[in-house]
């Protein structure tokens, strides 16, 4: 089967491409920059911008389905850019599928679409989408998540996956942010006792492929959304310290009052906007809302509808990350 993976050269995309290629599929990767590391796998590569409908259509043409991962995933930035890449870019993928008679699409969303700062413990897919997003990324993902599910029809089967805090070797987002904030081996957290879950990158890739194959078969998952995690909720502070240790950072946590963290985040956002600072603030309201709340999800639906069970445990994933740090 010939499958297009948008964002195929990225962190999660590379794992998806590799697993598809190992399984014997013909894989096409579409991304803005070269992905030489995929050439050894025999992955065909297209360079282009998801905002260019002609480039997307050329990449989709001849494929039997699409796994759409490409996105702007920063926690700070210009709302118009998030809209153009994450919303309009996703609309381009849908249109390209329709125009080339490609009948299956898996879209990678985010649990942020339901995170409103309140505790979510064992939440399932019945949770409502957030009505007042705290950041442009969240707003764009909410719009695209809804659009893809509503696009499902007999000639174009679609589904949405919401992988939660993807981590693992080569992680360009979650782990680097933790390391950057572990100043002098100290990490300030407002609620280390709150529970959360995350997903190891190879597990997330497996879920994408299993969901895609279900679309090609009985399609029990068509038109639906699914949370994807390791199904191992842990105390946030404990998991963060384990992950930092695996990365070679022996840190300790210092708890700060949640109110102080919320005030600091609001003040930083105000200053960044006022002075038009291009870099990402070290604290944002969305980051603090996550750190102050529990957020872990029930994996029953993904297990029931396309057989997803995380094959690599958190402990095994941490060992893999630690081995990457060894000379």
N, C-alpha and C positions, 0 to 999 in steps of 0.2 A: 504494500500500500504506500502511496506517495503522500506525505504529510508535510505541510508548511508549519514551521514554528517561528512566529514573529518574536523578536528579541532572543533569537536562538543562540546568539553569542554571549549572552549575559550569564549571570550566576545560576539561576534556576533553569534558564533556557538551555545552557550547555548540558546540564544533567538530563533534561528531557530529550535533547537530540541524541545524546550518547545512548540512553536506554532504548530509544526507538531504533537506532542503527544496530545495536547489538541484537535486537529482536528480529532484525532482517528487513526492516522497512526502508524505503527510499525517503530520505529526509532533505528538506529544503529549509535553510535558515535565512531569515530576513532581519537585518539590523543596520544601523547607521554606519558602523565602523567594521573594518575587516575582522574576520573570525578565523585566523589561521589555525587555531588549536582544534578546529573541527574537521580540517581537511584530512587528517589521518584516518578519520572515521568514514570518509567517503561522503560527507555531508556537502550538498550543493549550497553555495552561499550567494545571496543577493544583498547588495548594499543599497539602502534607500531609506527614505523618510516615511514613516507611517502616515504622515499628513498629506502625502502625495498619492492621490487615488490611482494614478497611472502606474506608479511604481508598485503599489500594493497589488493591483490587478495583474501585472506581469508576473509577480511572484506567486500569486494564488493559482494562476492559469495552469492547468494540467494536474493539479493536486486533487486528492479525494477528500481532504479535510484540513482544518486549520486548528492549531493550538496557539491562541493569541496571548502572548506574555508581554509584548512590548509596552512599556509605560514609563512615565516620569514618576519616580517614587520618592522624591525628596519631601522632607517635612516642612519646607519653607520655599517660597518662590512666587513668581508672577501668576495670579489666577488664570490669566489668558493663556499662558503656556500650558498649564495643566489641562485646561479646557480643550485646546487644540490637539494635544497629544493623546490624552486619556479618553476624551469623549469623542471628538471628531475623528481621531485616528481609529477608534473602535468602530465608529459608523462607517469609515472607509473599508475596514475589513469585512463588515457585514455586506456592504454594497458590492465589494469585489466577489464575495462568495455568490451572491445572487446573480451577478452579471456573468459569471463563469460556470454556473450550475454546480458549484461545490456545496454539498449538502450537509456538512457537519462542522461545527465550530465549538471549541472549548475556550472559555474566556477566564483569565486569571484576575479575579477581583481581590478583595481584602476584607478581613473582619472589621476593619475600621468603619465600614458602612453601617454597623450596628452599635459601635462604641460611643456612648454618650456620657461617660464619666461615672455611671452607676455600676455597681457590682453585677457581673454576669457569671453565674456559677452553673455549669452544665447547660448553657444556653443552646437552643436548637434553631433550626432554620425558620421557625415561626416568628423570630424576633423582628420587630419593625425596623425599617431603615431610619437612620437619624434624620430628624427634620431640621436641625440647626447645626450644620457642620462647623468644626472648630478650625479647619484649615482647608486650603484649596485642593490638596491631594484627596482628602476625604470627600469633599464635595464632588470632585470629578469621578471618583470611584463609585459613589452612590448613583450618579447619573448613568454611567456606563453599565453598571451591574443591572439596573432596572431595564435599560435599553436592550441588552442582550437577551434577558429572559423573555421580554415581550416580543422579540424578533423570532422566537421559536415558531416554526410552522412545519407542515409535512415535507416541504422541499428544502428546508434549512433547519436541521435540528441543532439547537443551541443549549448550552448549559454553562453555569457559572461555578467556579471553585473559589473558595476564600481561604487560602493557606495562611496560617497564623504565625507570624514572626519566624520566617524561614531562616535557618542558620546552618552553618557547616563550613568545610574548607573553602576558602576563596570568597567568603561572605564580604561584600563590599559595603554593607549598610549597618546591620545590627551590632555585630562584634566590634567593628572599628569605632562606632559611637561610644560603646561601653568603655573601650580602652582609652579613648580620648578624654572621657569624663572621670576616669579613675586617677585623679590628680594626686601625686605623692602616695599612690597605692591606697587612696581612700575614695570611696564612692558614696555620695550623698543621695539617700533615697527617703521619700516621705512615708512609704508603706511597704517595707520589705516582707511583711507578714502576709500580704495579699497573695492569692494564688493566681497563677497564669499557666498557660501551656504554649508550646511552640512546636515547630515541625522541622525535622532534619531535612536538608535539601533533597537527598535521594528519595526520601519518603514522599515528599511533595511531588517530585517528578513522576514517581510511580503512580500516585493518585491521578495525575493528569492523564497518563496513558491508559489507566484502567477506565477512567470516565470516558475517554474518547472511544475506546473499544466498545463500551456499553452503548454509546450513541450509534455505533455501526451495527449493533445487534438488536436487542429488545428495546433499547432507548427508554428504559424506565426513568432515566435521569433527565430527559429532554424538558427544557423549559424551567428547570429548577436550579437552586443554589445549594452549595454544600460547604460546610466548614471542614477544613483539613488540618489536623494537628497530629502530634505524636500520641495523643490520648493518655498523657502522663502529667496531669496538672501538678505543679510544685509551687512552693513558696517562691515568690519572685526573687527575693534576696538570695536564697540558697542556689537557685539555678544560675543567677548572674555570677555569683562567686565561683561556681563550678566551671562555667564557661570561660571566665577570665583566667582561672588557674590553668585550664587546658591550653589557653593561648599564651601561657607563660607569665601572666600577671597575678601576683599573689596580693590581692587587695582585701580590704576589710570595709564593712559598711558602717556609715555613720547616719543614724536616723535624724531627719529634720521634720519639723511640724508641717503637715500638709498645707496649712494656710500660708506659711512662709513660701513654700514652693509655688503655690498658685499666684501669690503676689509678685514674686520674682519673674515668673513666666509672663504675666501680663505686662509688667514694666519693660521687660526685654523686647517683647513684641512691639510695644508702643515706640520704644527708642529706635528699633530697627526700621520701622515704617517712617518715623519722623525724619531720620537722617539717611534714609534710603540705602541702608547697608546691604551689600550683596550677599554676604556670608549667612550661614544658618545660625540663628541664636542658639546658645548652649541649652536654653530651656524654652519650650513653647507651651501654650495652654493644652494642646493635645497630648504632648509628652507627659505632662504632669497629670492629666486626667487618666492616662493609662497607668502611670506609676502609683496613683492613689486608689486604684480599683482592682478588683479581681476580674479576670476575663479568661475563662476557659469554656470549652464547648463540648457538646455531646456528639460523638462521632458515629452514632447509630445509623443515620441516614446514608452516609457514604459507604458504610460496611454493608448495609442492606441492599442498596441499589447498584453498586458496582464493585463490591468486594474489597474495599480498601481497608487494610489493617497495616499499621506501620511496621515494616520488617526490621528496621534498625531502631533500637531503643535509644533513649537519651544517653544512658551510660556508654553504649557502643559508639554513639555519635561523638561524645566527648573524647573517647579514646582516639578516634579518627582525627579530630581536630588537634589533639596533643601530638600525634605522630607527625602531622604536617609541620609542626614547629621544630622538630628534631633536625639537626644538620645532616 
